[in-house]
Structures are given as structure tokens and as C-alpha cells.
Amino acid sequence: MSVPAPGFESFGLPGDSMFLDRIRQARQRSPEQKLVEGFELFDLACEVARAGIRSQAPELDGNGVERELGRRLDIQRRLEERELYRPVSIPGDRGESSP
């Protein structure tokens, strides 16, 4: 087994203890907190995607970037509808959250 370089101990991959701790912490949050954080993460992901689109296609204007973002989000939605992604399970955790 290889040892990661300093600063690269955790990449947030399933099975990684830091990743599993973050899932446990998220399950402790209230539904309201989860909703707000979900909106914030979505907004951040869209900004990152827009930056990537601008980098990949600098000829696009603002409307073109938004159209491309919409196209990519549509692809993601279709993938999710096909159930290509599964929820992460944690050994010994039944997915219950504390009140």
C-alpha cells in the first residue's frame, strides 16, 4: 500500500475516513440546514462550471455560457434518472440522524 504525499492524505473518496466523517456530520444537520447548504453548494458548483465553460469556449457570450451550463445540467439530470449513482453507505451506520 502506498503512502500519500503530505497534504494529500484525503481526497474525499468513498471509504476514506474523512469522507465518512463528513457524511456522518451531514446526517446530524437539520433538514433546514441541509436545504440551505444544498442551495449554496449548487450555486458554487454552477459558478465553477461556468468558469470551466468560459475557459473551454472563450468565444461564448454570457447567454452561450448559460445555455451550455443548462445543457450540462440536463445531461446530469438524465444520468441521475437512469440511477447511475447510488447513495454512499457507511459500514455500521444505518443512515439515521440525531434530532
Buried (B, 14 or more C-beta within 10 A) or exposed (E): EEEEEEEEEEEEEEEEEEBBEEBBEEBEBEEEEEEEEEEEEEEEEBEEBBEBBBEEEEEBEEEEBBEBBEEBBEEEEEEEEEEEEEEEEBEEEEEEEEE
